[in-house]
Amino acid sequence: MEKIVVRGRRKLKGTINISGAKNAALPIIAASLLTKKEVILHNIPRVTDVQTITKLLHSANVNIDFKNNSMRIKAVKLKGETFSENLSPNKTRMANGLLGSLLSRLKRVSIPLSGGCKIGTRKTDIHVSALGKLGATINIRNGQIVAKSNELHGCHVALRYPSVGATENIIIVACLTEGTTTIENAAREPEIMDLANFLNSMGAEIRGAGTSIIKINGVDELSGTEYMIIPDRIETGTYAVAAAITDGDILLKNTNLSLLDSVLLKFREIGMEIEEANEGVRVTSSGVFYPVDIETGPYPGFPTDMQPIVTPLLLMADGESTIKETIFDNRFNHGPELRRMGANLKINGDTINIKGISKLKGAEVKALNIRAGASLIIAGLAAEGKTTISGVHHIFRGYENPLSKLKNVGANCNLITTR
């Protein structure tokens, strides 16, 4: 069993290079299956979620060459009938993300229901309803989604919720579907815009990405392309909080603050100092933090992925803060773990109440999902003594070389193996 040991109370100082966005890379890798021509992707993060989707595509007879942070993909003869065999629960969410591209290339697709992080109910029914309107025949039985795509056609799809995954799957299917498809109440996240920009570089006709109404005119075929993935906005926010909570001074390079407008407003309200420079973004703090109230929401609201990350920082504030979670119904499982470190917080339904404390103390804690794990590392950086984190495989699903990046700016954090 692997664990991360963090010894805190060190000021972090130096430079961190931000990786490509995992949540943009995964749907773009999936969309690469829409063409038989070669696709070259750059700035792909080497995280286990990407490695998982790579293995899934290998099993579907896709040729992939992944070196450094670039990936070459060529899907000439897809194999779909055995695609879903022997998938572990942690792999099934990635398989669901391939649903749209596989439907466009294959007559029949069968994949397990979604897995991934245990952060609440995932609205698979939104995907099923939307793809059904496009003409796919979809049944759910024995824990499997079985989809057939004999008569796909463009249509108007009004999403009852701006689901990122559903928006991505509809965009991908609609690209090679005859007619015009309109998505109303579409997700507006930067990763949706990146997917649309990527597909347009292949010859797709997508307009309105980044707004609540997206229109896709179907085309006969898509070409190969070479494309650069956007920076990871959640990773940017994570290391910014690490800089602030340690009273540090970190330069974040290869990032884009325009992807984090709602987060930056709260960061500055808390007391973080963020300055754009020619070489990157410098994050410092005075060590004095102020309580704030946060409510998560679909983009451009405060991202749900950032609320576990900012929680340890609010524990250092002088006063009481609240975070209301509106996206997932089980995303405070970092709370009980932080209590082991001395946190004063209460969870009341969809809201967590946080009272500032003088200090955190190292403890043995467990990461239960990607962002909860990052939250515990941040808390460990600020805590007195040693923090030992288990369940660390979750962290490596979403962060590329997190320990190396933190060590390079002065953190004392190590991966150990125990029996």
C-alpha positions in Angstrom: 0.0 0.0 0.0 1.3 3.4 -1.0 1.0 6.4 1.3 2.1 10.1 1.1 3.9 11.5 4.2 3.8 15.3 4.5 5.8 17.2 7.1 4.4 20.7 7.3 5.2 24.3 8.3 7.6 25.0 5.4 7.3 28.1 3.3 7.0 27.1 -0.4 9.1 29.2 -2.8 9.9 28.7 -6.4 8.3 27.8 -9.8 5.7 25.2 -10.7 4.8 24.4 -14.3 1.1 23.7 -14.7 0.1 20.6 -16.7 -2.5 20.2 -19.4 -6.1 19.9 -18.2 -7.1 16.3 -17.5 -10.8 17.2 -17.9 -10.1 18.6 -21.4 -7.7 15.9 -22.4 -10.1 13.0 -21.8 -13.0 14.1 -24.0 -10.5 15.3 -26.7 -8.8 11.9 -26.7 -12.3 10.3 -27.0 -13.2 12.6 -29.9 -10.1 11.6 -31.8 -11.9 8.4 -32.6 -14.2 10.3 -35.0 -11.5 10.2 -37.7 -9.4 7.4 -39.3 -6.6 9.9 -39.9 -3.8 10.6 -37.4 -4.4 13.0 -34.5 -1.5 14.5 -32.6 -2.3 16.0 -29.1 0.2 18.0 -27.1 0.2 19.0 -23.4 -1.5 15.8 -22.3 -1.0 15.2 -18.6 0.6 12.0 -17.5 -2.0 11.1 -14.9 -3.6 7.6 -14.3 -6.9 8.6 -15.8 -5.2 9.3 -19.1 -3.3 6.0 -18.8 -6.6 4.3 -18.2 -8.3 5.7 -21.2 -5.2 4.8 -23.2 -5.5 1.2 -22.2 -9.2 1.2 -23.0 -8.5 2.5 -26.5 -5.8 -0.1 -27.0 -8.4 -2.8 -26.2 -10.7 -1.2 -28.9 -7.9 -1.6 -31.5 -6.8 2.0 -31.5 -3.1 2.7 -32.2 -1.7 5.1 -29.6 1.8 6.4 -29.1 2.2 8.4 -25.9 5.6 9.9 -25.2 6.4 12.7 -22.8 3.2 14.8 -23.0 2.3 14.2 -26.6 0.0 11.6 -28.0 -0.5 10.2 -31.5 -3.8 8.5 -32.1 -5.0 6.6 -35.1 -8.3 4.7 -35.0 -8.7 2.9 -38.4 -10.6 -0.2 -37.3 -12.4 0.2 -34.1 -13.5 -2.9 -32.2 -16.5 -2.4 -29.9 -18.1 -5.7 -29.1 -15.6 -6.7 -26.5 -14.8 -3.2 -25.5 -16.5 -3.3 -22.1 -15.3 -6.7 -20.9 -13.5 -6.9 -17.6 -13.6 -3.1 -16.8 -13.0 -2.3 -13.2 -15.2 0.3 -11.5 -12.5 3.0 -11.7 -12.4 2.6 -15.5 -16.0 2.9 -16.3 -16.4 6.6 -16.1 -13.7 6.9 -18.8 -15.6 4.3 -20.8 -18.8 6.4 -20.5 -16.8 9.4 -21.9 -16.2 7.3 -25.0 -19.9 6.7 -25.6 -20.4 9.5 -28.1 -17.4 8.8 -30.3 -18.0 5.0 -30.3 -21.7 5.6 -31.3 -20.5 7.6 -34.3 -18.2 4.8 -35.5 -19.9 1.6 -34.4 -23.4 0.2 -34.7 -23.5 -1.1 -31.2 -21.8 -0.1 -28.0 -22.0 -1.7 -24.5 -20.4 -0.1 -21.5 -20.8 -0.4 -17.7 -22.6 2.3 -15.8 -20.3 5.1 -14.5 -17.7 4.7 -11.8 -14.9 7.2 -10.9 -14.8 9.3 -7.8 -17.4 8.7 -5.1 -18.6 12.3 -4.9 -22.3 11.9 -5.4 -24.9 10.9 -7.9 -23.8 11.1 -11.6 -26.7 11.9 -13.9 -26.4 9.1 -16.4 -30.0 9.6 -17.4 -29.1 13.0 -18.9 -26.7 11.2 -21.4 -29.3 8.5 -22.2 -32.1 11.0 -22.8 -30.0 13.3 -25.0 -28.5 10.6 -27.1 -31.9 9.1 -27.5 -33.2 12.3 -29.1 -30.4 12.1 -31.6 -31.8 8.7 -32.7 -29.7 6.3 -30.6 -31.5 3.3 -29.1 -30.3 3.0 -25.6 -31.2 0.5 -22.9 -29.8 0.0 -19.4 -29.8 -3.5 -18.1 -27.7 -5.6 -15.8 -25.5 -2.6 -15.0 -24.7 -1.9 -18.7 -25.6 0.9 -21.1 -26.3 -0.8 -24.5 -26.5 1.8 -27.3 -27.3 1.3 -31.0 -26.9 4.0 -33.7 -28.7 2.9 -36.8 -30.6 6.2 -37.6 -28.8 9.2 -36.1 -30.2 12.6 -37.0 -29.7 16.2 -35.9 -32.2 17.6 -33.5 -32.9 20.1 -30.7 -31.8 18.9 -27.2 -32.8 20.9 -24.1 -30.7 19.7 -21.1 -32.5 19.8 -17.8 -29.1 20.4 -16.2 -25.9 21.8 -17.9 -24.1 18.4 -17.6 -20.5 18.6 -18.8 -20.4 15.0 -19.8 -23.7 15.0 -21.6 -22.8 18.2 -23.5 -19.5 16.6 -24.6 -21.2 13.4 -25.8 -23.8 15.3 -27.8 -21.2 17.5 -29.4 -19.1 14.5 -30.4 -22.1 12.5 -31.8 -23.5 15.5 -33.7 -20.3 16.2 -35.6 -20.9 13.3 -38.0 -24.7 13.2 -37.8 -26.7 14.6 -40.7 -28.5 17.9 -40.0 -28.2 20.5 -37.3 -28.1 19.7 -33.6 -28.8 22.5 -31.1 -28.0 22.1 -27.4 -29.9 24.3 -25.1 -28.7 24.8 -21.5 -25.3 23.5 -22.5 -22.4 23.3 -20.1 -20.1 26.4 -20.6 -16.9 25.1 -19.0 -13.5 26.0 -20.7 -13.1 22.3 -21.3 -16.2 22.3 -23.5 -14.7 25.2 -25.5 -11.4 23.3 -25.9 -13.3 20.2 -27.2 -15.2 22.4 -29.7 -12.0 24.1 -30.8 -10.3 20.8 -31.3 -13.1 19.4 -33.4 -13.4 22.5 -35.5 -9.6 22.1 -36.2 -10.6 18.7 -37.7 -13.3 20.3 -39.9 -16.3 20.2 -37.6 -18.8 23.0 -37.7 -19.5 24.0 -34.0 -20.7 27.4 -32.9 -21.5 28.8 -29.5 -19.3 26.7 -27.3 -18.8 28.6 -24.1 -22.4 29.8 -24.2 -25.6 28.1 -23.1 -26.6 27.4 -26.7 -24.4 25.3 -29.0 -25.1 24.5 -32.6 -23.4 21.7 -34.5 -23.9 21.2 -38.3 -23.1 17.7 -39.2 -20.3 17.0 -41.7 -19.5 14.0 -43.8 -16.0 13.4 -42.3 -13.3 14.8 -40.1 -9.6 15.1 -40.9 -6.6 14.6 -38.7 -5.2 17.5 -36.7 -2.4 18.6 -34.3 -3.7 20.3 -31.2 -2.5 21.8 -27.8 -4.6 21.1 -24.7 -5.5 24.0 -22.4 -3.8 24.4 -19.0 -5.4 22.7 -16.0 -7.4 25.4 -14.1 -8.0 23.2 -11.0 -4.3 22.4 -10.8 -3.5 26.1 -11.0 -5.9 26.8 -8.1 -4.5 23.9 -6.1 -0.9 25.1 -6.2 -2.1 28.7 -5.6 -3.7 27.6 -2.4 -0.6 25.7 -1.4 1.5 28.8 -1.9 -0.9 30.9 0.3 -1.4 28.5 3.1 2.4 28.1 3.6 2.9 31.9 3.4 5.0 31.1 0.4 5.9 32.7 -2.9 5.3 30.6 -6.0 5.4 31.4 -9.7 2.9 29.3 -11.7 3.9 29.0 -15.3 2.1 27.7 -18.4 -1.3 28.6 -17.0 -4.2 31.0 -17.9 -6.0 33.0 -15.2 -8.9 33.8 -17.5 -10.1 30.3 -16.9 -10.4 31.0 -13.1 -12.3 34.3 -12.8 -14.8 33.2 -10.1 -12.0 31.5 -8.2 -9.8 34.5 -8.3 -12.5 36.7 -6.8 -12.8 34.4 -3.8 -9.0 34.0 -3.5 -8.5 37.7 -3.3 -11.4 38.1 -0.9 -9.7 35.5 1.4 -6.5 37.6 1.3 -4.3 35.8 -1.3 -2.1 38.0 -3.4 -2.1 37.1 -7.1 -0.1 39.0 -9.7 0.3 38.3 -13.4 3.8 38.6 -14.8 5.3 38.0 -18.2 6.7 34.7 -17.1 3.6 33.5 -15.3 1.4 34.1 -12.3 2.9 34.9 -8.9 1.0 33.8 -5.8 1.9 35.1 -2.3 0.1 36.0 0.9 0.6 38.0 4.1 -0.5 35.0 6.2 -3.7 36.8 7.2 -6.8 35.2 5.8 -10.5 36.4 5.9 -13.6 34.2 6.1 -15.8 34.0 3.0 -19.0 32.4 1.9 -18.8 30.2 -1.3 -21.5 28.5 -3.4 -20.4 26.1 -6.1 -22.1 26.2 -9.4 -21.8 25.3 -13.1 -19.3 27.5 -15.0 -18.8 30.5 -14.7 -19.7 29.8 -11.1 -17.2 28.6 -8.4 -16.1 25.1 -9.5 -17.1 22.1 -7.4 -13.6 20.7 -7.9 -12.1 23.7 -6.0 -14.3 23.6 -2.9 -12.3 20.8 -1.2 -9.1 22.6 -2.1 -10.0 25.9 -0.5 -11.4 24.3 2.7 -8.0 24.1 4.5 -7.2 27.7 3.7 -10.5 28.8 5.2 -9.6 26.9 8.4 -6.8 29.4 8.7 -9.2 32.4 8.5 -10.1 34.5 11.4 -13.9 33.8 11.6 -16.5 31.5 10.2 -16.9 30.6 6.5 -19.5 28.5 4.7 -19.4 26.5 1.5 -22.6 25.4 -0.2 -22.3 22.5 -2.6 -24.9 22.5 -5.4 -23.3 20.1 -8.0 -22.8 16.8 -6.1 -24.6 15.4 -3.1 -21.6 13.8 -1.4 -18.6 16.0 -1.8 -17.7 16.8 1.8 -15.9 13.5 2.6 -12.7 15.5 3.1 -14.4 17.1 6.1 -14.2 14.2 8.6 -10.6 13.6 7.6 -9.7 17.3 8.2 -11.3 16.9 11.6 -8.6 14.3 12.5 -6.2 17.2 12.0 -8.0 19.5 14.3 -10.4 21.2 11.9 -13.5 22.9 13.4 -16.2 22.2 10.8 -19.7 20.9 10.6 -21.5 19.4 7.7 -25.2 20.3 7.4 -26.7 18.7 4.3 -25.3 20.6 1.3 -23.4 23.1 3.4 -20.2 22.9 5.4 -19.6 25.5 8.2 -15.9 26.2 8.8 -14.6 28.0 11.9 -11.0 29.3 11.8 -8.5 27.7 14.1 -5.0 28.6 15.2 -3.3 25.6 13.7 -3.7 22.1 12.2 -1.9 19.0 13.5 -0.6 16.2 11.5 -2.6 12.9 11.6 -3.3 9.7 9.7 -6.0 10.5 7.1 -7.4 8.9 3.9 -8.0 10.4 0.4 -11.5 9.3 -0.9 -11.3 11.1 -4.2 -9.0 13.2 -6.3 -9.7 16.7 -4.9 -10.2 15.4 -1.3 -6.7 14.0 -1.6 -5.3 17.3 -2.8 -7.1 19.0 0.1 -5.4 16.7 2.6 -1.9 17.4 1.1 -2.6 21.1 1.4 -3.7 20.7 5.0 -0.5 18.7 5.7 1.6 21.4 4.3 0.2 23.8 6.9 0.0 21.4 9.8 2.4 20.8 12.6 4.2 17.5 12.5 3.6 14.6 10.2 0.5 13.9 8.0 0.2 10.4 6.5 -2.3 10.1 3.7 -3.6 6.7 2.4 -5.8 6.2 -0.7 -3.3 8.2 -2.7 -4.0 6.5 -6.0 -6.9 8.9 -6.3 -4.5 11.9 -6.2 -2.4 10.5 -9.1 -5.6 10.1 -11.2 -5.8 13.9 -11.5 -2.4 15.4 -10.8 0.8 15.0 -12.8 3.9 14.5 -10.6 2.4 16.4 -7.6 5.0 15.4 -5.1 7.9 16.3 -7.5 6.3 19.7 -8.1 5.9 20.4 -4.4 9.4 19.2 -3.5 10.8 21.5 -6.1 9.4 24.5 -4.2 10.5 23.3 -0.8 7.8 20.9 0.5 8.7 17.9 2.5 6.5 15.2 1.0 7.3 11.6 0.1 5.6 8.5 -1.3 6.2 5.5 0.9 5.2 1.8 0.6 3.8 0.0 3.6 2.7 -3.5 4.2 
